Amino acid sequence: MGLKGKYHKQYKSIVLLDGTSSAGKSHTLKHLNALPYYETNNPNQWVVIATDDFNGTGDEGKEGEERRLKLDHPNIRQWAKENEESGIVTGLYRKEGMKDIPENPFESEYIQGTDPRAWYMAQEYKVGGWKKVIFDDVSDDILKYVPNIKHVLLHAPLYVLLKNVYERNERSKNDENFKYDNRDVKMVLYQYAEKYEATKTKPDINEGDPITVLTKGGVTNLLKKNGMSDDGIIEFLNKINLTDYGDYYIKVRDSYMTPETQLINVDSERTIYLNNMKSKFKTRNSNYELWKLKND
């Protein structure tokens, strides 16, 4: 019996590429030939929808603001523009007793405590008709908005991460095209501590980095070389529980790890991990998955 149109449904591939800022997500996406969603109309192209796509206001953030406003409900666009605020958070203002806020049918969709940009990523996915999507973020908030996402967590060892931050900041100083691309070391380390912690037990490669050995003195010296203050270093070491002498390893925090999380460790040359990463993004040969159903 041949398959009829009603016996198939559209198959979509959705991946969250998660990791701290400067972990190497942009480098990875380049090698995966993924394009920003607003640069292609090809439904078979891997497209990237990133939190950074919805950043900012004013001249510096004009493009990000326009992308947000496009996805806001028409009722709220002018309010969001005049208040330089994400329109999706109007419900929070209502709870605080603020009046004269236009009706926003979307406001109940916002999940309190999440980055508002995650809602805009989810909304673009919902209305854009994309078949192969990579969400690019420094958190896993998108998992609360979109089901059935393959969660890939990209971990860069501290020495690689800080090298990436340094190179990024140097580029922002010397290249006009990247002048807004600099990153604050303390902010990046804060993101790192939210996801990872130190352990004296060598972790499984699927749960941490069993290759890179850390010591309190070694990490302290590394952070000093990257401009961290003594107080900042102590704060970071306490946050990741690297407070004693001896050898440590890094593992994903239990609170951040889920059964669906697939950890990828970046190697020092940033080459070996790419082969592993590419295998996580393989899709089926067809854009459709066929179901053979029984006749009545």
N, C-alpha and C positions, 0 to 999 in steps of 0.2 A: 504493500500500500504506500502510495506516495505521500509526502508530507505536504499539508496545506498551510496557507498563510496563518491560520489560527493556531497552528502547532508550533510556532516559534515566538520567542520574545527577545527583545533587544538585550544584548549582553554589554554590561559596562564594567570597566576596570577603574577602581578608585584606590589611590594610595595616599597615605599621609607620610610625607618625608619630614620627620621630626628631628630636632637637634638644636643645640644652642646656636646663637649667632656666631658665625665664623667657623662652624664645625666642618664646613665643606659642602653644604647643600647646593650652592650655586655651581660649584665645580662639578658636582655629580650630575646636576640637571643638564649642564652643557654636554656632558658625555652621553647622556641619554637622549640627546637631540629633542628635548622638550622645549616648547616655546610658551611665552606668556599668552594667556588665553585671548588677549586683545590684539594679538599679532597674527592670528590665523583664523580661517573659516573652515579648515579641513577637519571634518568630524573624525577622521582616522589618525590624526596627529595627537601625540601626547601633549596636553596643555598643562600649564602650571597656573594654579590659582593660589596666590600668596597673601598672607596678612599684610605684607608691605605694599601690596597693590592698593590698599585702602587707607593708607597713612595720610595724615596731615590736613592742613588748611592753609589759606593764604597762597602767596606765590610759590613757595617751596612745595606745598602739598596740594596744589591745585588739581593735578590729575587724580590723586587719590580721593580727594573730596568729590570730584565729579563722578567717579566710579561708585562711591557710596550713594550720592544723591540719585543716581540713575536707578538704584535698587531699592531706595526708600519708597514708601507709599506716597503717591502724589500729594496727599493731604499734608504731609509733614516736611516736604522738601524745602520749602521756603523757611520754615522754622529752623530746620537743621542748618541751613546755610547761614542764616542770620546769627545763630547761636554758636556756630562753629563746633557743632556737637554731632555725634552719631545719632541719626534719627531713631534707630531701633531702641535706644535707651529711654524713650519718653515715658515709659511706664514707671521707671525709677523716680522721675521728677513728679509724676502724679502722686506716688506714694509719699513723697515729701511735702505734699500740699501745694505745689505750684499750680497756679491757675493759668488760664488763657493758652493752654497747649492744644493745638489742633488734634482732632481725633486721628488715631493711628491704628488701623486694623492689624498691623503687624506686631505691635508692641508686646503682645503676650507670647510671641515666639522667642523672645530673648531670654536666655537662661542666666539668671543672676550669678555673678561671680566669674563668668567667662569673659574673655576678651571680646568686645563687641564686633571686632573685625571678623571673628569666626562666623558670626551670623551672615555677614556680607559674603564671605567665601561660600557658605552653604547656599545662599540665595542665588549667587551667580551659577553655581553648579545646577541648582534646581531649574532655573529659567534658561540657561545657556544651551542645553541640549548636548553637552559634551559627553563623549563615549569613553575617553581615556584621560583621566584627570589625576594630577599629582597636586595635593595640597601641600604647600610649603609653609611651615610654621615653626616657632620655637616652643610651642606647647601642644597638648593633645586635645584642646578644647573642641576642635572640629568633630571629634568622635561623639560628642554629645548632640550634635546637630544632624549628622549624616550617618546612616547605618552601613554595615558591611564594608568598612574601609580596612584595607591592609595597612597596618601600622608599622612603618619601618623607622627605627630610631638610629640615627647616625651619631656615633660617639667618636670624638677626636680626643686622644690623650692630651693632657694639659700642655705638654711642650709643643705639640702640633697646633693646638687651639690658640695658644698665645703667639706662636709664629704667624698664624693666619691673621690674627688681629693686628699685629705689627705691620705686616705687608699691606693689609687693607688700609690702615691709617696712613701709611706712607704714600699709597696710591692716591688717597683723597687729598693729600697735600700737593701733589705734583700733577694731577690730571683733572682738568676742569670738569670733565664728564662724570667724575666720581667725587666731587667736592662735598656731597652730603652723605657719603658712604662710610664715614669714619665710625668706629665703635669704641665705647668706653670699656676699659678692661674690667672695672668693678661690676658693671652691668652684665657682661658676658659671664663672669665668674658666679654672679648671683644666679643666672639661669642654669649654670652647670650644677651648682649645689642643690637646686630644686629637683634635679633629675638623678643625681649620682651621689654616692657616699663611698668612703674608704673602708676597707675590710682587710684583716690580716689573713683571711682565708682566701686562697686562690679560687676565683669564681669560674664557673663554666663559661665557655666562650659565648654562649647564647644569653648570658645574664650579666656579663661584665667583660673586663679586659684582663685576661690572664697573662698577658705578655709584658705589659709595662709595670715595672716595680717602682714604687714611690717610697720616699722617706720624708720625714718631717723637715729635716735640714735641706734636702734637695728641693722640695717644693717651695720652702721659704726663700732659698736663693733664686729660684726661677721667678718667683713673684716680685722679688726686689729688683731684678734685672728689667722687669716690665713695669716699673714705676709704682708698685703698690706700697702703701705706707705700712709701718709696723702694725698699727691697729687694724688695718684692712686685712693684712696677712693672718693675724690671729683670729679675726672674725671668720675668714674663709675656712681656715683649718678646723675651727670648731664646728662650723656648719657641715663639713663633710666628715666629721669624726676622725680626723687625722691628728690626734693629739698626743701620741706616745712615740717612743723610739721604736725602731725595727722596720721591717718591710711591710708595705701595704699594697693593695690592689684596689681598683675601682670597680664597683658594681652598680647596676641600676637599682635605685631605691625600690623596696617592695611596694611602696605606695604608688609608684609610677609604672611599675611593670604589670602587664596584663598577660593572660595566656596567648593573646593575639600579637603581642609586641615582638617584632623581629629585630634584634640588635645587630648592627654592623659596626665593627671597629675600624677606624681609619688607620692605615699603616703610615709610617714615616715618609715614604715616597709618594703617598696618595695614588698608588697604582693598583696594588693587589686587591684592595677592597672593592674597586670598581667592578671587577668580574663578578664578585659576590653580589654586589648591588644590582647589576644588570639582570641577574637571575631572578631577583625579587620582582622585577618589573615586566617579566615575560607575560604576554597575553596569548590567548588562543588565536589560532590562525584565522578564524572567522570572527566577525563582529557580532555574530548571532549564535546563541546557544539553542539547539533544537530539542524539543520535547516530543517524543512520540506518544500519542494518547490513544487510548482504546476507543473504538466506536461504540456508540450506545447500542 
